[in-house]
């Protein structure tokens, strides 16, 4: 008996807690696909009778531009003027927006519609689609076994998008010169919404191609950049050039000093040559003086010698006569 009572209570419990899963109903429509400033965005549809609904508008950068909460009518219908489009600004730029309605009662089920905010309402000229772009910024050259930083920017309709890089850049990789690909999706860090970076250390010389794949709301965008990895980076080469310039400057200074010394030596040689010339001239003058003195001395000594000769001759003559 107790078993039957417990079984009945269990059935009643299931009856009151499961029906919502069988009666989920949520429909969403808008009064247009493309809107321009001053136009009204009207949201209507059908849900459960007298249930609470949350309405949100997501901007192209996935931020919430408008938030409202309404209740449905007794028959479950709803019709709500969600927004009058303002003039374009940094908060409401032209682009693709998403209208979402969430049911609070029906386990949080939701419906979404994409609409376009443009300067014209012509659907043929302005298709309702998203334009996701991925830009990659990588250094042109790097050194092997030295970390380099690669930046990625993701935008939709000109606005930065994305918060979780592992989801947004899930298939991003780098192609090595050897042909091997390395996944980078788990290595990205967030610098700002829509701005990410990854630090990568190359282990091979050659060209590394960073291939970024951005996926947002069903739209994919590709971007790539190449880095040439060398055995030494430009910083090391610049340092060597600086050292070489220092050595050349020191050598130039030494050459200037040697040049000054050589110039001094030239002056010394010129002075010595001048002194030698002066000495030679003095010697020549002295020789002339000596020659003149010798001539004068000869002219003086000649009469004396002649007189001595005469005297000797006379003495010899006198001695001869005496004998």
Secondary structure, 3 states (H helix, E strand, C coil): CHHHHHHHHHHHHHHHHHHHHHCCCCEEEECCCEECCCCEEEEEEECCCCCEEEEEEECCCCCEEEEEEEECCCCCEEEEEEEECCCCCCCCCCEEEEEEEEECCCCCCEEEEEEEECCCCCCCCCCCCCCEEEEEECCCEEECCCEEEEEEEEEECCEECCCCHHHHCCCCEEECCCCCEEECHHHCEEEECCEEEEEEECCCCEEEEEEEEEEECCEEEEEEEEEEEECCCHHHHHHHHHHHHHHHHHHHHHHHHHHHHHHHHHHHHHHHHHHHHHHHHHHHHHHHHHHHHHHHHHHHHHHHHHHHHHHHHHHHHHHHHHC
